């Protein structure tokens, strides 16, 4: 009897464990992406400062700054799109898990009413 209750408890907790695993993977992916973004921004900023300090004319400096800002915008936009993709995929997977949980509960109630 205790073994049966233990099996039922494990079966009922399976979706919760799946959601926890899904969230953990999403957070790890997002943390990795943010780490990469921060490193890229830091390296690009240092590179810009080093290059800008060697510029002798204002027009060259302005061109470098324009190029740096465009690259910065591209990097941040790409990072945002990657983060959105991770979150969207996680949301889809969570939806599938919740749908499965809902169907399982509905089946159990239907069988109890028979």
VEXPA-603117 format. One record per residue (C-alpha): residue number from 1; residue in three letters; chain; y, x, z. Coordinates in steps of 0.2 Angstrom, whole numbers, plus 5000, padded with zeros to 4 digits. Layout:
<node resi="NUM" resn="ALA" chain="A" north="Y" east="X" up="Z"/>
...
END
This chain:
<node resi="1" resn="UNK" chain="A" north="5000" east="5000" up="5000"/>
<node resi="2" resn="UNK" chain="A" north="5012" east="5014" up="5004"/>
<node resi="3" resn="UNK" chain="A" north="5007" east="5023" up="4988"/>
<node resi="4" resn="UNK" chain="A" north="5011" east="5007" up="4978"/>
<node resi="5" resn="UNK" chain="A" north="5028" east="5005" up="4987"/>
<node resi="6" resn="UNK" chain="A" north="5032" east="5024" up="4984"/>
<node resi="7" resn="UNK" chain="A" north="5027" east="5022" up="4965"/>
<node resi="8" resn="UNK" chain="A" north="5039" east="5006" up="4964"/>
<node resi="9" resn="UNK" chain="A" north="5053" east="5016" up="4972"/>
<node resi="10" resn="UNK" chain="A" north="5051" east="5031" up="4960"/>
<node resi="11" resn="UNK" chain="A" north="5050" east="5019" up="4945"/>
<node resi="12" resn="UNK" chain="A" north="5066" east="5010" up="4951"/>
<node resi="13" resn="UNK" chain="A" north="5075" east="5026" up="4954"/>
<node resi="14" resn="UNK" chain="A" north="5071" east="5033" up="4937"/>
<node resi="15" resn="UNK" chain="A" north="5087" east="5026" up="4928"/>
<node resi="16" resn="UNK" chain="A" north="5098" east="5033" up="4942"/>
<node resi="17" resn="UNK" chain="A" north="5090" east="5050" up="4940"/>
<node resi="18" resn="UNK" chain="A" north="5092" east="5049" up="4922"/>
<node resi="19" resn="UNK" chain="A" north="5111" east="5045" up="4924"/>
<node resi="20" resn="UNK" chain="A" north="5113" east="5059" up="4936"/>
<node resi="21" resn="UNK" chain="A" north="5105" east="5071" up="4924"/>
<node resi="22" resn="UNK" chain="A" north="5116" east="5064" up="4910"/>
<node resi="23" resn="UNK" chain="A" north="5132" east="5066" up="4920"/>
<node resi="24" resn="UNK" chain="A" north="5127" east="5084" up="4926"/>
<node resi="25" resn="UNK" chain="A" north="5124" east="5089" up="4908"/>
<node resi="26" resn="UNK" chain="A" north="5141" east="5081" up="4902"/>
<node resi="27" resn="UNK" chain="A" north="5150" east="5090" up="4916"/>
<node resi="28" resn="UNK" chain="A" north="5142" east="5107" up="4912"/>
<node resi="29" resn="UNK" chain="A" north="5147" east="5105" up="4893"/>
<node resi="30" resn="UNK" chain="A" north="5165" east="5100" up="4898"/>
<node resi="31" resn="UNK" chain="A" north="5166" east="5115" up="4910"/>
<node resi="32" resn="UNK" chain="A" north="5160" east="5127" up="4897"/>
<node resi="33" resn="UNK" chain="A" north="5172" east="5120" up="4884"/>
<node resi="34" resn="UNK" chain="A" north="5187" east="5121" up="4896"/>
<node resi="35" resn="UNK" chain="A" north="5182" east="5139" up="4901"/>
<node resi="36" resn="UNK" chain="A" north="5182" east="5143" up="4882"/>
<node resi="37" resn="UNK" chain="A" north="5199" east="5134" up="4879"/>
<node resi="38" resn="UNK" chain="A" north="5207" east="5143" up="4894"/>
<node resi="39" resn="UNK" chain="A" north="5200" east="5160" up="4888"/>
<node resi="40" resn="UNK" chain="A" north="5206" east="5157" up="4870"/>
<node resi="41" resn="UNK" chain="A" north="5223" east="5152" up="4876"/>
<node resi="42" resn="UNK" chain="A" north="5225" east="5167" up="4887"/>
<node resi="43" resn="UNK" chain="A" north="5219" east="5179" up="4874"/>
<node resi="44" resn="UNK" chain="A" north="5230" east="5171" up="4861"/>
<node resi="45" resn="UNK" chain="A" north="5245" east="5172" up="4872"/>
<node resi="46" resn="UNK" chain="A" north="5243" east="5190" up="4877"/>
<node resi="47" resn="UNK" chain="A" north="5241" east="5194" up="4859"/>
<node resi="48" resn="UNK" chain="A" north="5257" east="5185" up="4854"/>
<node resi="49" resn="UNK" chain="A" north="5267" east="5194" up="4868"/>
<node resi="50" resn="UNK" chain="A" north="5260" east="5211" up="4862"/>
<node resi="51" resn="UNK" chain="A" north="5264" east="5207" up="4844"/>
<node resi="52" resn="UNK" chain="A" north="5281" east="5199" up="4848"/>
<node resi="53" resn="UNK" chain="A" north="5287" east="5214" up="4858"/>
<node resi="54" resn="UNK" chain="A" north="5285" east="5225" up="4842"/>
<node resi="55" resn="UNK" chain="A" north="5296" east="5214" up="4831"/>
<node resi="56" resn="UNK" chain="A" north="5312" east="5221" up="4826"/>
<node resi="57" resn="UNK" chain="A" north="5320" east="5206" up="4817"/>
<node resi="58" resn="UNK" chain="A" north="5323" east="5189" up="4823"/>
<node resi="59" resn="UNK" chain="A" north="5316" east="5180" up="4807"/>
<node resi="60" resn="UNK" chain="A" north="5300" east="5190" up="4810"/>
<node resi="61" resn="UNK" chain="A" north="5299" east="5184" up="4828"/>
<node resi="62" resn="UNK" chain="A" north="5302" east="5166" up="4823"/>
<node resi="63" resn="UNK" chain="A" north="5288" east="5167" up="4810"/>
<node resi="64" resn="UNK" chain="A" north="5276" east="5174" up="4823"/>
<node resi="65" resn="UNK" chain="A" north="5281" east="5161" up="4835"/>
<node resi="66" resn="UNK" chain="A" north="5279" east="5147" up="4823"/>
<node resi="67" resn="UNK" chain="A" north="5262" east="5154" up="4818"/>
<node resi="68" resn="UNK" chain="A" north="5257" east="5155" up="4837"/>
<node resi="69" resn="UNK" chain="A" north="5262" east="5137" up="4841"/>
<node resi="70" resn="UNK" chain="A" north="5253" east="5130" up="4826"/>
<node resi="71" resn="UNK" chain="A" north="5237" east="5140" up="4831"/>
<node resi="72" resn="UNK" chain="A" north="5240" east="5134" up="4849"/>
<node resi="73" resn="UNK" chain="A" north="5241" east="5116" up="4843"/>
<node resi="74" resn="UNK" chain="A" north="5226" east="5118" up="4832"/>
<node resi="75" resn="UNK" chain="A" north="5216" east="5125" up="4847"/>
<node resi="76" resn="UNK" chain="A" north="5221" east="5112" up="4859"/>
<node resi="77" resn="UNK" chain="A" north="5217" east="5098" up="4846"/>
<node resi="78" resn="UNK" chain="A" north="5200" east="5105" up="4843"/>
<node resi="79" resn="UNK" chain="A" north="5196" east="5106" up="4861"/>
<node resi="80" resn="UNK" chain="A" north="5202" east="5088" up="4864"/>
<node resi="81" resn="UNK" chain="A" north="5191" east="5082" up="4850"/>
<node resi="82" resn="UNK" chain="A" north="5176" east="5092" up="4857"/>
<node resi="83" resn="UNK" chain="A" north="5178" east="5085" up="4874"/>
<node resi="84" resn="UNK" chain="A" north="5180" east="5067" up="4867"/>
<node resi="85" resn="UNK" chain="A" north="5163" east="5070" up="4857"/>
<node resi="86" resn="UNK" chain="A" north="5154" east="5075" up="4873"/>
<node resi="87" resn="UNK" chain="A" north="5161" east="5060" up="4883"/>
<node resi="88" resn="UNK" chain="A" north="5157" east="5048" up="4869"/>
<node resi="89" resn="UNK" chain="A" north="5139" east="5054" up="4867"/>
<node resi="90" resn="UNK" chain="A" north="5137" east="5053" up="4886"/>
<node resi="91" resn="UNK" chain="A" north="5144" east="5035" up="4886"/>
<node resi="92" resn="UNK" chain="A" north="5132" east="5030" up="4872"/>
<node resi="93" resn="UNK" chain="A" north="5117" east="5037" up="4881"/>
<node resi="94" resn="UNK" chain="A" north="5122" east="5029" up="4898"/>
<node resi="95" resn="UNK" chain="A" north="5124" east="5013" up="4888"/>
<node resi="96" resn="UNK" chain="A" north="5106" east="5014" up="4882"/>
<node resi="97" resn="UNK" chain="A" north="5100" east="5018" up="4900"/>
<node resi="98" resn="UNK" chain="A" north="5110" east="5003" up="4907"/>
<node resi="99" resn="UNK" chain="A" north="5103" east="4992" up="4893"/>
<node resi="100" resn="UNK" chain="A" north="5085" east="4997" up="4898"/>
<node resi="101" resn="UNK" chain="A" north="5088" east="4994" up="4916"/>
<node resi="102" resn="UNK" chain="A" north="5095" east="4977" up="4912"/>
<node resi="103" resn="UNK" chain="A" north="5080" east="4973" up="4901"/>
<node resi="104" resn="UNK" chain="A" north="5068" east="4979" up="4914"/>
<node resi="105" resn="UNK" chain="A" north="5076" east="4968" up="4928"/>
<node resi="106" resn="UNK" chain="A" north="5076" east="4953" up="4917"/>
<node resi="107" resn="UNK" chain="A" north="5058" east="4955" up="4913"/>
<node resi="108" resn="UNK" chain="A" north="5054" east="4957" up="4932"/>
<node resi="109" resn="UNK" chain="A" north="5063" east="4941" up="4936"/>
<node resi="110" resn="UNK" chain="A" north="5055" east="4932" up="4921"/>
<node resi="111" resn="UNK" chain="A" north="5038" east="4937" up="4927"/>
<node resi="112" resn="UNK" chain="A" north="5042" east="4931" up="4945"/>
<node resi="113" resn="UNK" chain="A" north="5047" east="4914" up="4939"/>
<node resi="114" resn="UNK" chain="A" north="5030" east="4911" up="4930"/>
END
